[in-house]
Amino acid sequence: MNVSRFGRGLVIAGGLVAAVTVVASLWLTGSPGAQRDARLDTVRVRDLRAIEQAAGTHLRENGALPAKLADVPGADLRRVDPVTGAAYGYRVIAPDGVELCAVFAADNGQPLRQIEPWVRRDWPHVAGPACFERRLDRPSRAEG
């Protein structure tokens, strides 16, 4: 009888440890839905970065930034959010500067929930709309 109680106690303790482990891991890394949101936000940042690079290439080749997002060259450039289909924000703010905007699903300030650390470092954002001002390389006088 005493051994039976001990065995039952071990089973209960093991179950509690397993439950606490699952809850702690979900708390630290986020639910599967939160991880999906973080991955989609990484896609959004990659899209904005590709737009930034294409606009920079246009600036170096033509001496001016494209006036609107539709004018940014790139046949395979995604100009809309992969989930909502809403257009990304693009605005020329200086001869060598653009503002790029998107609506994000999650706050990327939590390092354990971030898919790629460079996203948090270079494109910090909270959930909701966020804009980023970027300065692009202008052509040098020797090139022009």
Secondary structure, 3 states (H helix, E strand, C coil): CHHHHHHHHHHHHHHHHHHHHHHHHHHHHCCHHHHHHHHHHHHHHHHHHHHHHHHHHHHHHHCCCCCCHHHCCCCCCCCECCCCCCECEEEEEECCEEEEEEEECCCCCCHHHCCCHHHHHHCCCCCEEEEEEEECCCCCCCCC
